[in-house]
Amino acid sequence: YSLIAIQEMNLAYHYPIIYWNCACLSVDSSAINSLDFDNLIEEDIISVETGEKVAKNKMDYAKLASALDKFSGICDIELPDINKSKLSFMPDVKKNSILYGLKGIAKVTEPVIAEIMMHRPFESLKDFLNKVTKRVVTKDKVINLIKCGAFNEIEGKTTEEVLKDYIASVCDLKKNL
């Protein structure tokens, strides 16, 4: 037990509590998936026995909502950012907050996330629309990204303003009802 206590003390000294909060939030919300495990295996952080399969997890939005509610009083959870967010939650030590992951956004699937990560960084919503494949990142997925606030920082506007500008750019304005 003394060895475990020394290891825990060392981790607590070198890593801020936001790392622990982020890990607990990821586990409580089931935000860790097979891609996360594949990345950990490739980086030799964990090992998997031969023949053992890692099951693909689908996002459970009830668990996600429950976990977010539990951690809302403990630490700040920021809106997702199209240039910074990863698949799952990510600690931001400088701001002492947790950055929301792209996987938790409705209708934003793993191929869409891969497309986003492949074409980063984006300078604006227009730049994003020009870089990504339209077949993979459809209008409804872009709208969900806008609604969750993923473009607020790069556009320098509120969610409502970004959504209004996007809808005006893709739809014809009606003059009659």
N, C-alpha and C positions, 0 to 999 in steps of 0.2 A: 504494500500500500504506500510505502514511503516513496518508492520509485514513481508510481502513478501520480502522487501528489506533486513531486518535483517536476514531472513532465507537464502537468496542468498549470503549475505556477509559471513555468517557462513560457508556455503558450499565452497565458493571460498577460504576461509582462511584454511580450513582443508583438502581440496582435490585439488590436482594440476589440471591444465587445461587439462592434458592428459585424465582424466576421461571424461570430457565434449566432447573433440574431438572424443574419442572412441565411446561414446554414439551417437553422431551425425553421425559418419561414419556408425555405425550399422543401424541406422534408414534410412539414405539416400540410403544405399545399399540393403535394405530389407533383412538384414542378420539375423533378429530375426525370429524364427519359432515357431511351436507349442511346441517343446521340451523345448525351452527357457521359454515359458509361463507356461508349466507344472512344471518346476523347480521353477519358481517364486511363483506359487500357493502353491506348497508343502512347501516352506519355509515361507509361510504367508506374502510375500512381496506385493502380489496383491490378490484380491479376484474376483471370477467370479460368477455371478448369476446362480442359478440352471437352467439347461436346455440350457444355453448359450454355444455354441460350438466355439472353436477356430479353425479357418481355417488353414490348412496346407499350408505353403508357399513353392514354388519352387524357387530356386535361379535364379534371373534375372541377367544374366551376363552383360547386357547393363547398368543396374542401378549400379551394382558393379563397372564396369569400370569408369563410370561417377563420382561416389563417390570417388574412389581412386584417380582419376585425380584432383578432387577438393581439397582433403586433402594432396596431395603429396607435395605442397609447405608450408603447415601449420605445419606438423609434420612428423617424420620418421615412415614409415610403414615397419616392418621387415618381412622377409620370414617366412612361417609357420615352426614350429618346431614339430617334431613327438612326443616329450616328453612333451612339454609345451602348445601347442595350444589347445584351446577348440573349441566348435562349431563355435562361432562367434569371432569377434575381441575382443582383451583383452589388457587393458593398462599395460604397463611395466613402472612403476614409476621410477625405478632405472636408466633405460636408456632413460627415457622421450620419449618413442616410443610406437607404437601400434603393437601388435603381430597379424599377419594375422590368421584368423580362418580356420579350416579344411573344413567347409561347403562350402567355396568359391572355392574349388578345383574341377575342372571338373571330372566327373565320380566317385567322392568320395561321396557315399551316406551315409545316417544316420546309416544303419547297419554296414558299414565299419568303420565309426567314433566310433560307440559303441564298436566294436571289438578292435580298437586301444586303446581307453581309458580304456578298461577292462584289457588289458595286459601290460600296462605301468609299469615301465619305460623300455626303450630299450637301450641296450649298443651299438648296431651296426645294420646295415641293415640285416646281417645274423641272429642276435638275433630276430629281428622283424619278419623275414620270418619263423623262427622256432616257435614263439609264437602264431601267428595269424592263424585263420582257412583259409586254402587255397581256400575253396569253396566260402567264403565271400570276402576275399581280393585276387582278381585275379591279374594276371600279368599286365593287362592294368591299373589297379588301382594303383599298386605299381609303375609302370612307371610314372604315373601322379604325384604321391607323390614325386618321385625322381626329376622330371622335375621342380616342384615348389620349390624345395630346402629344403624339410622337413627333409632330412637326412644329410644335409651339416654339421651341428654342431656336431652330434654324430660320423660321419665318419671323420671329419677333412679334407674334400676334397671339391673340387668344384663340382657343379652339373654335369658337363660333365664327370668328373672322376668317380663319383658314378654311373652314368648311364652306362658308359662303363664297369665298373666292374660287374654290375648287368646283363647286356646283355651277357657278356662273361660267367657268371655263369649259365645262363639258356639256352643258345643256343650253339649248336655245331659250332665250327669254320669251315668255308668252305675253302677248298684248291683250288677248281676250280670254275669258273663261269659257 
